[in-house]
């Protein structure tokens, strides 16, 4: 009979109420036998096959000996009870009926419970895991129900009208319940560290704490059990504890006294373990940040956490999840100021901390942008003076320019957000217009302060672009003074700048106002005159006696050609200056070695040389009878025309030779790459088709080997090297990648595009070049859809066989699917299916060739598994065609048995379901 209870609970044929009724009737007629049934249930849960006898149970000491000498030496079989939630619920319901529902009866007759308590203590003190697990589990169930009993006793405390015996009975019952609860809690704390039972136990205990906070927290501090849980590493348990703490700290639900006690408890022993686990179990970050913020809100203006923890928590402001960022912002603000502090000085301190974290831990720029957007929505930036003061302060430092770049990024983004908000009809325009006026008043001064820092100046020019003019103009603010101050800075840099990229960006901003501000056209013409006069004047000072010997004169010359080249990259219309410029550049090309220029200076000269060829071609094109309206720049001497072919090919040879140099500076490599790409475009067969006699012989045929060398050169300077931020590497690298894509877009005679797979393969990883890589793939697809699919297939194989990274292949395919659907086939989804089918076909075709090799790489077969997620986007007809391709492939019969089985397994995925 004793074994009936466990089997009935597990089989589930009889309801728990019926089981309880049967047991209760039996217990009333035979207390010993009823007690044995409950004890046998606990024993059976351990998995040991022992029929309990009355003489086996006595005092607690006898029970310990019984467990050690008899129980654990009996036969054992696995019950699996903890993996069966139905059984767990039925056991819980049974003990709930026995303890909670009939607690008045229990308190009058608690013999069975006393024996069960002793048995559970013996289990928890045992050295056997099975006994300790069951002991901890059942102790939890008893504890939860006894806490309910305690709450019921509190609700009916004796009144003044009760007699002394009733009062004595009530106090006795209270003491009994407390005693049992303490013993069970001790069992739970000592026996909860098993991965099987820990989730169940923690869930029950946390639910108890939330349901009975007064009994568990105010009157009896049971929170230490959470500390015990946190000593163990278990994701689900940790999430349960985190949710429990969040709910207990919620003053909308809990009394303030409860939240205060939980907060004080948290800042004791569990804080460190909690925060460590928080950063381990990413799935719990959101609820953990709620807990952290709730604790911090009770301690505004103070950093109550360890300094290292505060640093990590503040970094959550750069999290990709919007909710977590919001909590982290609240936490960060809470550590620095109280709710009633509105001093702008505090905002400055808050922003400084954010930017220091961004700099110190090298967070992604996109993460900072997202965070700044969040702060903007919170109206954190209530005036420009704060960020302008911060930029002013950072511009005086000599040790941390990256911090200044970060402030500039903030200014640019806030200005863009301001322009965007001004376009919204629901925005508070009075506040926004005030911000716009403040910006226009302070921006030129800040731009002037950045002129000594080339990268910062280039970045800050973003907010001066003409694209914002129309939007500013419509708000009827006074822009005259703003433009006067702005162009004073732009013109000063245009005359004195020495860095090509700064000059080019600065001139681009000026030219952007060509059709907006009347004086710009005159200024542009004056700049060209200044640059050419400056070059002629400097060049006349260089003679056979001082060439290459006077460093100062050489630097002046290089500054002149740098300014002129930056100008010509934007505007090839040099009107009457072609003849003089041509003479100087052609002559100086012969004297380069004597001039003793640096590598970078030489590359700039070649870029100027390239611009000169572009100008000449434009002039020749303008001389055609049908193009007289283009205004030929000036007459090109016949001798120059005859030697044009020789000079062009000579420059091409020099630039191609530069591709062998992998240790040049980034600036040098960018100039070289740009010049080469432009020269290849200039000498393509399409140029000869213009009908210009002199251009018929300057065509250059691009060989596949050249494309391969260009890819190697590009990879070296994009991904293999690390650069200092002062070099503005990302900007220049993006320009190189854009130029590479432009070559495939504009050159009509390239022999192939498949070399680009060495670049496209980097789409698998998160890089700052994501947009440029997408643009490149779109151009490649437009240039040759068939070869484009081969590019994708080769990139996948490179990831698998070259880098041996299955995860990268999965990421590559996933990102490519999203890209192809969004960018390649915006108007025709059928084209998307065609692209996916062709990509899979190329992959399978390559795979068959690889597997047919006598010694194929082990990784190759894994491609079958990796390509399966692409199949749902391949139409049924195309999948059948792929099946025929594989089964009829010339290499199929040459496959080894193992490889053929791998192929056959994959073919099954190609067939429609049900076949």
Buried (B, 14 or more C-beta within 10 A) or exposed (E): EBBBBBEBBBEEEEEBEEBBEBBBEBBEEEEEEBBBBBBBBBBBBBBBEBEBEEEBBEEBEBBBBBBBEBBBEEEBEEBEBBEBEEBBEBBBBBBBBBBBBEBEEBBEEBEBBEBBBBBBBBBBBBEBEBBBBBBBBBBBBBBBBBBBBBBEBEEEEBEEEBEEEEBEBBEEBBEBBBEBBBBBBBBBBBBBBBEBBBBBBBBBBBBBBBEBBBBBBEEBEBBBBBBBBBEBBBBBBBBBBBBBBBBBBBBEEBEEEBBBBBBEBBBEBBBBBBBBBBBEBEEBBBBBBBBBBBBBBBBBBEBBBEEEBBBBBBBBBBBEBEEBBBBBBBBBBBBBBEEEEEEEEBBBEBBBBBBBBBBEEEBEBEBBBBBBBBBBEEEBBEBBBBBBBBBBBBBEEEEEBBBBBBBBBBBBBBBBBBBEBBEEEEEEBEEBBBBBBBBBBBBBEBBBBBBEBBBBBBBBBBBBEBEBBEBBEEEEEEBEEBBEBBBEBBBEBBEEBEBBBBBBBBBBBBBBBBEEBEEBEEBBEBBBEBBBEBBBEBBEEBEEEEBBEBEEBBBBBBBBBBBBBBBBBEEBEBEEBBBBBBEBBBEBBEEBEEBEBEBBBBBBBBBBBBBBBBBBBBBBBBBEEEBEEBEBBBEBEEEBBEBBBEBBBEBBEBBBEBBEEEEBBBBBBBBBBBBBBBBBBBBBEBBBEEEBEBBEEBBBEBEEEBBBBBBBBBBBBBEEBEBEEEBBBBBBBBBBBBBBBBBBBBBEEBEBBBBBBBBBBBBBBEBBBBEBBBBBBBBBBEBBBEBBBBBBBBBBBBBBBEBEBBEBBBBBBEBBBEBBBEEBBEEEEEBBBBBBBBBBBBBBBBBBEBBBBEEBBEBBBBBBBBBBEBBEBBEEEBBBBBBEBBEEBEBBEBBEEEBBEBBEEBBEBBEEEEE
